[in-house]
Amino acid sequence: MPSPIESYALIGDCETAALVGRDGSIDWLCRPRFDSDACFAALLGTPEHGRWLVAPTACTDDVQVTRRYLEDTLIVETKCETTEGAVRLVDLMPPRSRNSHLGRLVIGERGRVAMHMEMVVRFGYGALVPWMPRQDDGTLRAIGGPDQVVLRTPLEVHGEDMKTVGAFTIAAGEVMPFTLTYAPSHLTPPDPIDPTAALAEAERFWLDWSGRARIEEGERRGAVIRSLITLKALTYAPTGGIVAAPTTSLPETPRHSQLGLPVLLVA
């Protein structure tokens, strides 16, 4: 089952947004816009409806998790402490250029930690299982109808039970990067980005934007600036319109009940 809604953190590029659980699973993502169909929809059902998990292999009870937003940004850092060591998972979406990118960086802090990655892409709110050809350079494409996403990582991944999975061990000082990029399926795969550069770009964007706010210092400043950043994240940059929630495109028609997903009833 997905995590309680209050346990999710928000990342976005001011044209769409993703929800990241404490367990390292991205359970909601619409692409390319807020109102597009979701390619990760476990929030509405089960992992089989689409998610992207990066987490320690150790039993959940043996992992201590703390999370935070990097100061005055929309970059989420999840720190996992195990008996073998500690790692940080940094999730971000850099400012939109031509394509929508989602970056994940696993950074070793202490010891050696066994990790696993599981990605289940399901376009159309979990309805479409994509075709996933591998390119000559190792890039993995997921193609379904008008949509494609491209996974780039140095990790060796393979298909297993209709999922893309991989395992690795991260040591102190090491970094394992992942990027997932969206493009219309009739186009060639989008150009790669440098995940570390994307992190720096996202940090600059949010610090520059939040730095313009004139808020008196005090115990409430953190809550006020976080509220402003959240509103900015929910603003659709091309028009300036603000969506009611990052889950604004939850399915609203009875046909989605045929997919095994809950139906959102609206007045």
SEVEXLUM-40701 format. One line per field, with one value per atom (N, C-alpha, C): residue number from 1; atom name; x, y, z. Coordinates in steps of 0.02 Angstrom, whole numbers, m for minus. Example, Ala and Ser with C-alpha at 12.3 -4.5 7.8 and 13.67 -1.06 7.14 Angstrom:
k (1:1:1:2:2:2) $
a (N:CA:C:N:CA:C) $
X (660:615:660:642:684:645) $
Y (m284:m225:m165:m112:m53:2) $
Z (390:390:390:354:357:394) $
This chain:
k (1:1:1:2:2:2:3:3:3:4:4:4:5:5:5:6:6:6:7:7:7:8:8:8:9:9:9:10:10:10:11:11:11:12:12:12:13:13:13:14:14:14:15:15:15:16:16:16:17:17:17:18:18:18:19:19:19:20:20:20:21:21:21:22:22:22:23:23:23:24:24:24:25:25:25:26:26:26:27:27:27:28:28:28:29:29:29:30:30:30:31:31:31:32:32:32:33:33:33:34:34:34:35:35:35:36:36:36:37:37:37:38:38:38:39:39:39:40:40:40:41:41:41:42:42:42:43:43:43:44:44:44:45:45:45:46:46:46:47:47:47:48:48:48:49:49:49:50:50:50:51:51:51:52:52:52:53:53:53:54:54:54:55:55:55:56:56:56:57:57:57:58:58:58:59:59:59:60:60:60:61:61:61:62:62:62:63:63:63:64:64:64:65:65:65:66:66:66:67:67:67:68:68:68:69:69:69:70:70:70:71:71:71:72:72:72:73:73:73:74:74:74:75:75:75:76:76:76:77:77:77:78:78:78:79:79:79:80:80:80:81:81:81:82:82:82:83:83:83:84:84:84:85:85:85:86:86:86:87:87:87:88:88:88:89:89:89:90:90:90:91:91:91:92:92:92:93:93:93:94:94:94:95:95:95:96:96:96:97:97:97:98:98:98:99:99:99:100:100:100:101:101:101:102:102:102:103:103:103:104:104:104:105:105:105:106:106:106:107:107:107:108:108:108:109:109:109:110:110:110:111:111:111:112:112:112:113:113:113:114:114:114:115:115:115:116:116:116:117:117:117:118:118:118:119:119:119:120:120:120:121:121:121:122:122:122:123:123:123:124:124:124:125:125:125:126:126:126:127:127:127:128:128:128:129:129:129:130:130:130:131:131:131:132:132:132:133:133:133:134:134:134:135:135:135:136:136:136:137:137:137:138:138:138:139:139:139:140:140:140:141:141:141:142:142:142:143:143:143:144:144:144:145:145:145:146:146:146:147:147:147:148:148:148:149:149:149:150:150:150:151:151:151:152:152:152:153:153:153:154:154:154:155:155:155:156:156:156:157:157:157:158:158:158:159:159:159:160:160:160:161:161:161:162:162:162:163:163:163:164:164:164:165:165:165:166:166:166:167:167:167:168:168:168:169:169:169:170:170:170:171:171:171:172:172:172:173:173:173:174:174:174:175:175:175:176:176:176:177:177:177:178:178:178:179:179:179:180:180:180:181:181:181:182:182:182:183:183:183:184:184:184:185:185:185:186:186:186:187:187:187:188:188:188:189:189:189:190:190:190:191:191:191:192:192:192:193:193:193:194:194:194:195:195:195:196:196:196:197:197:197:198:198:198:199:199:199:200:200:200:201:201:201:202:202:202:203:203:203:204:204:204:205:205:205:206:206:206:207:207:207:208:208:208:209:209:209:210:210:210:211:211:211:212:212:212:213:213:213:214:214:214:215:215:215:216:216:216:217:217:217:218:218:218:219:219:219:220:220:220:221:221:221:222:222:222:223:223:223:224:224:224:225:225:225:226:226:226:227:227:227:228:228:228:229:229:229:230:230:230:231:231:231:232:232:232:233:233:233:234:234:234:235:235:235:236:236:236:237:237:237:238:238:238:239:239:239:240:240:240:241:241:241:242:242:242:243:243:243:244:244:244:245:245:245:246:246:246:247:247:247:248:248:248:249:249:249:250:250:250:251:251:251:252:252:252:253:253:253:254:254:254:255:255:255:256:256:256:257:257:257:258:258:258:259:259:259:260:260:260:261:261:261:262:262:262:263:263:263:264:264:264:265:265:265:266:266:266:267:267:267) $
a (N:CA:C:N:CA:C:N:CA:C:N:CA:C:N:CA:C:N:CA:C:N:CA:C:N:CA:C:N:CA:C:N:CA:C:N:CA:C:N:CA:C:N:CA:C:N:CA:C:N:CA:C:N:CA:C:N:CA:C:N:CA:C:N:CA:C:N:CA:C:N:CA:C:N:CA:C:N:CA:C:N:CA:C:N:CA:C:N:CA:C:N:CA:C:N:CA:C:N:CA:C:N:CA:C:N:CA:C:N:CA:C:N:CA:C:N:CA:C:N:CA:C:N:CA:C:N:CA:C:N:CA:C:N:CA:C:N:CA:C:N:CA:C:N:CA:C:N:CA:C:N:CA:C:N:CA:C:N:CA:C:N:CA:C:N:CA:C:N:CA:C:N:CA:C:N:CA:C:N:CA:C:N:CA:C:N:CA:C:N:CA:C:N:CA:C:N:CA:C:N:CA:C:N:CA:C:N:CA:C:N:CA:C:N:CA:C:N:CA:C:N:CA:C:N:CA:C:N:CA:C:N:CA:C:N:CA:C:N:CA:C:N:CA:C:N:CA:C:N:CA:C:N:CA:C:N:CA:C:N:CA:C:N:CA:C:N:CA:C:N:CA:C:N:CA:C:N:CA:C:N:CA:C:N:CA:C:N:CA:C:N:CA:C:N:CA:C:N:CA:C:N:CA:C:N:CA:C:N:CA:C:N:CA:C:N:CA:C:N:CA:C:N:CA:C:N:CA:C:N:CA:C:N:CA:C:N:CA:C:N:CA:C:N:CA:C:N:CA:C:N:CA:C:N:CA:C:N:CA:C:N:CA:C:N:CA:C:N:CA:C:N:CA:C:N:CA:C:N:CA:C:N:CA:C:N:CA:C:N:CA:C:N:CA:C:N:CA:C:N:CA:C:N:CA:C:N:CA:C:N:CA:C:N:CA:C:N:CA:C:N:CA:C:N:CA:C:N:CA:C:N:CA:C:N:CA:C:N:CA:C:N:CA:C:N:CA:C:N:CA:C:N:CA:C:N:CA:C:N:CA:C:N:CA:C:N:CA:C:N:CA:C:N:CA:C:N:CA:C:N:CA:C:N:CA:C:N:CA:C:N:CA:C:N:CA:C:N:CA:C:N:CA:C:N:CA:C:N:CA:C:N:CA:C:N:CA:C:N:CA:C:N:CA:C:N:CA:C:N:CA:C:N:CA:C:N:CA:C:N:CA:C:N:CA:C:N:CA:C:N:CA:C:N:CA:C:N:CA:C:N:CA:C:N:CA:C:N:CA:C:N:CA:C:N:CA:C:N:CA:C:N:CA:C:N:CA:C:N:CA:C:N:CA:C:N:CA:C:N:CA:C:N:CA:C:N:CA:C:N:CA:C:N:CA:C:N:CA:C:N:CA:C:N:CA:C:N:CA:C:N:CA:C:N:CA:C:N:CA:C:N:CA:C:N:CA:C:N:CA:C:N:CA:C:N:CA:C:N:CA:C:N:CA:C:N:CA:C:N:CA:C:N:CA:C:N:CA:C:N:CA:C:N:CA:C:N:CA:C:N:CA:C:N:CA:C:N:CA:C:N:CA:C:N:CA:C:N:CA:C:N:CA:C:N:CA:C:N:CA:C:N:CA:C:N:CA:C:N:CA:C:N:CA:C:N:CA:C:N:CA:C:N:CA:C:N:CA:C:N:CA:C:N:CA:C:N:CA:C:N:CA:C:N:CA:C:N:CA:C:N:CA:C:N:CA:C:N:CA:C:N:CA:C:N:CA:C:N:CA:C:N:CA:C:N:CA:C:N:CA:C:N:CA:C:N:CA:C:N:CA:C:N:CA:C:N:CA:C:N:CA:C:N:CA:C:N:CA:C:N:CA:C:N:CA:C:N:CA:C:N:CA:C:N:CA:C:N:CA:C:N:CA:C:N:CA:C:N:CA:C:N:CA:C:N:CA:C:N:CA:C:N:CA:C:N:CA:C:N:CA:C:N:CA:C:N:CA:C:N:CA:C:N:CA:C:N:CA:C:N:CA:C:N:CA:C:N:CA:C:N:CA:C:N:CA:C:N:CA:C:N:CA:C:N:CA:C:N:CA:C:N:CA:C) $
X (42:0:44:21:60:63:110:117:59:47:m3:16:m34:m21:24:19:59:133:151:221:259:224:257:288:344:376:364:366:351:414:422:473:438:467:434:477:454:490:445:391:343:303:303:258:226:258:230:263:242:269:267:310:313:308:282:277:324:367:418:403:396:382:444:433:489:529:497:531:573:578:617:580:514:474:437:447:407:343:288:224:175:195:151:193:179:212:171:150:117:166:165:210:175:185:233:206:139:109:72:53:14:m49:m81:m145:m137:m75:m64:m79:m85:m93:m29:m38:19:56:122:162:182:180:186:121:82:16:5:59:51:13:13:m24:m97:m123:m193:m206:m154:m165:m108:m69:m14:48:107:167:159:116:106:75:47:19:71:133:187:219:285:323:397:438:511:542:567:594:670:703:774:782:808:808:860:880:924:890:931:906:886:914:900:826:806:737:718:657:634:642:632:637:709:758:828:855:811:832:800:842:817:817:759:751:737:774:760:758:716:709:707:726:722:724:699:711:777:820:879:855:888:862:837:774:742:743:737:733:678:667:620:658:717:758:751:735:721:781:801:856:829:836:816:879:890:949:929:964:950:1010:998:1050:1036:1086:1080:1138:1137:1192:1257:1253:1313:1340:1299:1322:1265:1279:1228:1233:1175:1172:1122:1130:1080:1052:986:952:927:952:933:888:828:779:765:763:754:727:698:679:706:756:786:736:747:702:694:633:616:651:682:707:664:693:653:617:650:621:614:573:563:610:652:700:685:696:693:758:792:857:856:893:901:975:1002:1072:1077:1109:1123:1195:1204:1270:1290:1346:1371:1401:1382:1408:1453:1436:1473:1465:1521:1518:1501:1469:1447:1375:1331:1260:1235:1205:1175:1109:1100:1041:1008:944:910:867:857:817:763:701:646:605:599:559:504:443:384:350:361:329:263:209:143:108:105:72:m3:m37:m110:m138:m110:m133:m128:m76:m66:m94:m125:m159:m113:m59:m18:51:65:132:175:230:268:312:329:382:447:498:559:621:635:696:758:813:877:917:945:984:1056:1094:1163:1207:1191:1231:1208:1160:1135:1075:1056:997:935:892:830:771:732:673:610:561:495:447:414:371:301:252:182:137:104:61:101:79:114:172:187:235:297:352:413:450:482:530:594:650:716:754:777:816:890:928:1001:1033:1077:1114:1173:1228:1283:1269:1215:1197:1173:1195:1170:1100:1051:982:956:904:875:801:765:694:681:629:611:538:495:424:392:405:376:400:459:489:561:589:660:694:743:774:850:881:954:975:1035:1061:1132:1151:1218:1235:1299:1324:1358:1339:1366:1411:1472:1521:1528:1556:1566:1604:1577:1609:1589:1552:1530:1461:1446:1382:1355:1291:1258:1201:1207:1157:1104:1045:991:956:938:895:840:781:724:696:699:681:621:575:515:522:492:485:427:395:344:375:337:365:384:358:376:443:472:537:593:654:712:724:760:773:804:781:809:882:917:988:996:1051:1064:1082:1075:1098:1146:1185:1230:1191:1178:1138:1166:1232:1262:1253:1260:1248:1175:1130:1058:1042:1075:1065:1086:1144:1168:1121:1096:1051:986:958:896:907:964:977:982:1017:1024:955:914:848:806:802:759:788:853:883:875:881:871:799:752:681:662:679:660:697:756:795:763:714:680:627:608:556:584:542:560:520:549:515:556:523:557:583:643:671:630:625:587:569:534:519:472:435:388:416:476:503:506:529:535:469:416:350:325:338:314:350:416:454:438:425:407:339:293:227:234:277:287:319:367:399:349:305:254:207:186:142:177:241:279:283:294:298:233:176:111:88:132:117:141:96:114:148:213:255:231:210:191:133:88:29:25:59:53:m5:m43:m99:m74:m112:m92:m140:m113:m155:m173:m229:m253:m209:m178:m137:m94:m38:3:m33:m85:m126:m188:m183:m240:m267:m226:m248:m266:m285:m312:m370:m377:m432:m500:m545:m610:m667:m653:m706:m712:m773:m783:m740:m717:m679:m616:m589:m528:m539:m600:m613:m601:m605:m592:m518:m475:m403:m381:m430:m412:m392:m405:m386:m447:m438:m493:m519:m582:m612:m620:m596:m605:m672:m715:m781:m776:m800:m799:m870:m883:m949:m960) $
Y (m59:0:62:117:179:209:255:287:335:354:406:470:507:565:616:621:671:653:592:572:587:615:629:698:703:767:785:850:876:900:879:909:928:975:996:1044:1058:1104:1160:1174:1227:1213:1150:1129:1061:1024:963:951:898:886:811:790:721:719:662:652:594:608:561:538:472:445:439:430:421:358:310:248:254:315:324:307:301:284:345:360:412:378:396:362:403:463:504:550:547:592:594:653:664:697:676:706:712:770:823:880:880:936:911:959:941:901:920:889:831:807:749:685:629:565:549:511:492:433:434:375:337:369:336:351:299:310:264:240:197:233:299:337:317:296:278:203:164:92:55:20:m21:m5:m31:m19:m41:m89:m112:m58:m5:50:103:90:136:170:162:196:191:228:225:225:167:157:154:193:187:186:131:123:72:74:22:m47:m98:m166:m193:m165:m189:m186:m228:m227:m157:m137:m69:m54:m103:m91:m76:m93:m82:m17:23:85:144:191:253:307:339:387:456:505:575:612:663:699:774:810:883:910:971:1009:1046:1045:1088:1159:1197:1262:1306:1328:1375:1350:1284:1255:1202:1174:1119:1054:1049:990:949:885:842:797:795:751:701:637:583:548:547:514:448:395:328:303:286:258:184:142:71:48:m15:m40:m42:m41:m46:22:75:141:189:243:295:321:336:364:421:465:518:508:514:513:583:614:683:681:708:708:779:790:857:855:911:922:990:993:1058:1100:1166:1209:1182:1183:1155:1194:1159:1188:1159:1119:1087:1027:989:927:930:885:879:825:843:797:786:725:708:676:704:678:648:593:562:546:567:554:516:458:420:435:463:486:449:414:377:424:414:457:419:357:319:244:207:135:116:58:32:8:32:16:m17:m76:m110:m75:m60:m24:m63:m47:m75:m22:m30:14:m26:m1:m34:20:17:66:30:52:24:83:88:140:114:150:132:197:206:266:260:317:317:295:321:304:229:197:127:80:107:65:36:72:53:28:m34:m62:m43:m7:18:m34:m21:m56:m24:m65:m38:m61:m31:m49:m17:m52:m26:0:61:91:65:80:56:81:141:170:148:101:77:114:169:206:162:167:127:173:158:198:159:195:166:205:169:201:173:218:196:250:234:284:345:405:467:485:444:463:418:447:408:440:398:422:383:417:388:386:326:317:314:355:354:346:298:284:238:245:197:129:123:59:10:m52:m105:m125:m114:m131:m184:m219:m271:m276:m309:m320:m382:m376:m432:m423:m470:m468:m402:m379:m317:m256:m260:m203:m195:m137:m125:m121:m164:m169:m169:m152:m152:m151:m177:m177:m150:m115:m88:m75:m67:m49:19:64:132:141:164:175:249:265:335:372:429:470:453:399:380:409:416:442:397:378:342:386:411:456:420:448:426:488:485:537:503:532:508:568:565:621:604:652:642:676:645:674:639:672:638:578:524:461:463:512:514:548:575:608:561:577:538:549:504:512:580:614:679:674:730:731:719:689:677:742:741:796:769:813:795:802:747:751:799:800:845:918:932:1000:1018:969:982:1000:967:983:1054:1074:1142:1193:1176:1221:1230:1174:1178:1218:1208:1245:1320:1339:1409:1440:1403:1429:1444:1396:1406:1457:1457:1507:1578:1584:1650:1672:1626:1645:1660:1615:1625:1684:1700:1756:1824:1826:1890:1906:1857:1868:1912:1957:2001:1979:1935:1906:1921:1946:1961:1896:1900:1843:1827:1764:1743:1671:1645:1574:1552:1599:1580:1588:1614:1626:1562:1507:1444:1421:1426:1404:1448:1514:1560:1548:1542:1532:1464:1413:1348:1351:1389:1398:1433:1484:1520:1475:1435:1389:1338:1314:1266:1297:1359:1393:1403:1420:1427:1361:1306:1240:1220:1246:1229:1279:1325:1375:1348:1346:1322:1380:1374:1429:1460:1421:1453:1501:1493:1537:1576:1553:1585:1559:1512:1482:1437:1433:1391:1332:1272:1212:1204:1171:1163:1117:1068:1018:984:954:918:858:835:779:804:862:891:847:804:762:691:682:616:599:536:517:532:559:581:545:493:459:387:358:289:238:254:204:184:228:211:157:147:93:25:23:m39:m57:m8:m20:m43:m48:m67:m8:54:114:143:176:211:266:282:334:397:453:517:547:557:586:661:699:772:799:854:883:917) $
Z (0:0:0:m32:m31:39:49:114:127:190:205:168:145:103:138:205:241:244:224:227:163:113:49:48:14:0:m73:m87:m154:m189:m251:m295:m360:m398:m459:m499:m561:m605:m630:m593:m608:m671:m693:m746:m730:m686:m658:m591:m556:m489:m474:m428:m406:m330:m304:m232:m213:m163:m142:m71:m61:4:48:113:160:144:110:92:29:0:m61:m124:m120:m179:m205:m269:m302:m326:m294:m305:m347:m367:m408:m452:m517:m565:m629:m648:m713:m760:m822:m872:m938:m973:m957:m915:m899:m863:m802:m759:m700:m719:m775:m793:m842:m853:m895:m856:m891:m858:m818:m764:m722:m752:m746:m764:m701:m643:m578:m540:m527:m495:m436:m404:m345:m289:m290:m240:m239:m297:m304:m295:m298:m296:m263:m304:m279:m321:m302:m342:m415:m429:m498:m542:m510:m549:m565:m547:m565:m505:m499:m447:m464:m427:m435:m366:m346:m279:m281:m237:m225:m149:m122:m49:m27:37:64:59:50:45:114:167:234:251:297:321:344:328:345:418:462:534:555:512:528:498:468:435:470:493:522:469:458:403:431:407:420:353:350:287:299:247:250:178:170:109:119:68:72:79:121:143:86:92:46:m26:m35:m102:m103:m162:m170:m184:m156:m163:m98:m105:m48:m34:28:50:101:85:130:154:220:248:280:260:286:325:387:431:441:426:438:482:501:542:503:436:394:375:379:358:348:313:302:230:201:134:133:84:71:1:m5:m69:m82:m135:m153:m215:m209:m264:m286:m351:m378:m449:m469:m538:m557:m601:m619:m659:m663:m702:m773:m798:m863:m919:m964:m1026:m1082:m1125:m1177:m1151:m1107:m1081:m1006:m979:m907:m880:m832:m803:m730:m707:m636:m617:m567:m547:m477:m469:m403:m394:m337:m322:m256:m258:m197:m177:m118:m96:m33:m36:22:73:136:190:239:253:303:287:295:285:214:207:142:151:109:115:51:59:2:m16:m80:m104:m160:m172:m230:m262:m328:m367:m403:m400:m435:m469:m535:m571:m610:m598:m632:m668:m733:m772:m799:m785:m810:m832:m897:m923:m916:m921:m918:m851:m796:m728:m714:m739:m725:m776:m830:m879:m931:m949:m1006:m984:m999:m988:m1048:m1038:m1096:m1128:m1190:m1226:m1204:m1187:m1157:m1194:m1252:m1288:m1256:m1260:m1236:m1295:m1288:m1341:m1339:m1392:m1397:m1340:m1315:m1261:m1191:m1188:m1125:m1099:m1132:m1113:m1119:m1070:m1070:m1083:m1135:m1152:m1133:m1105:m1093:m1138:m1184:m1234:m1228:m1223:m1221:m1250:m1306:m1338:m1357:m1338:m1357:m1312:m1262:m1211:m1211:m1189:m1175:m1117:m1077:m1028:m1038:m1024:m1037:m971:m952:m891:m909:m874:m883:m814:m809:m747:m763:m727:m737:m707:m668:m637:m690:m685:m729:m706:m747:m730:m779:m758:m801:m786:m832:m823:m781:m737:m694:m673:m693:m675:m695:m756:m783:m746:m715:m679:m704:m693:m706:m638:m627:m560:m566:m510:m506:m434:m419:m351:m352:m298:m294:m221:m209:m142:m147:m103:m104:m44:m56:m2:11:69:87:32:11:m40:m111:m121:m188:m203:m268:m291:m346:m340:m394:m420:m483:m510:m553:m554:m597:m626:m690:m718:m759:m756:m794:m832:m898:m940:m984:m989:m1030:m1098:m1149:m1215:m1251:m1298:m1338:m1374:m1380:m1405:m1478:m1517:m1588:m1600:m1547:m1553:m1533:m1555:m1534:m1459:m1427:m1355:m1340:m1287:m1270:m1249:m1255:m1237:m1162:m1142:m1070:m1035:m969:m927:m875:m847:m792:m727:m691:m630:m577:m570:m521:m541:m606:m630:m623:m633:m625:m553:m506:m435:m421:m446:m435:m468:m527:m563:m524:m499:m461:m397:m364:m302:m316:m370:m388:m402:m440:m458:m397:m350:m292:m243:m234:m188:m216:m282:m312:m304:m316:m311:m238:m193:m123:m91:m118:m91:m103:m148:m162:m109:m69:m19:37:60:116:177:216:273:336:387:449:480:507:541:603:620:678:673:722:724:669:638:586:516:510:443:402:433:397:368:408:384:328:334:282:216:217:155:124:167:140:106:133:102:35:31:m31:m84:m64:m112:m138:m94:m115:m165:m153:m201:m268:m265:m327:m364:m327:m359:m392:m367:m395:m448:m466:m518:m585:m634:m701:m738:m747:m771:m837:m887:m951:m946:m897:m893:m828:m775:m710:m670:m697:m659:m604:m549:m492:m487:m484:m476:m403:m391:m322:m281:m315:m281:m333:m313:m363:m391:m357:m382:m419:m449:m484:m539:m568:m624:m603:m540:m521:m566:m586:m632:m601:m643:m619:m653:m692:m728:m705:m708:m685:m722:m783:m821:m784:m741:m706:m654:m633:m585:m618:m685:m720:m719:m702:m699:m630:m584:m516:m474:m498:m462:m427:m370:m339:m385:m379:m419:m377:m402:m367:m387:m339:m352:m341:m390:m385:m392:m357:m361:m427) $
